[in-house]
Amino acid sequence: MIDRPDATLLLEAMAATLTDKVMPELSGGAQHQARIVANLCHIVARDLADDATDTAAALTALLGTEGSLDDLAAVLDHRLAAGELLDEALPLLLADAARRAEIAKPGYTDDAS
């Protein structure tokens, strides 16, 4: 559930590199295109951060406790290791596995029927 560095951090680093290093070396249309790509990186990073918030909210509801995504994942790990919440956590874990599979190989989870 937690990848380091996560996609949000990577996108923010890409945007910063484009803005701070690449754009000053460009002019005209190329500089404008780099600015657009940096902006898109920020937009996607924001959307991914929203997804992380959704994951944290789902874990909060499942576990009945609040905390950071890292803390919630640790609590879930301990509860699963203790044999608790196996059935309740399965849909969340399957959705996370499907999300990761789509990132690694787009189309992998498409229904073959």
Summary of the structure (lengths in Angstrom):
residues: 113
radius of gyration: 18.5
end to end distance: 28.5
largest distance: 60.4
contacts: 272
relative contact order: 0.10
helix: 77%
strand: 0%
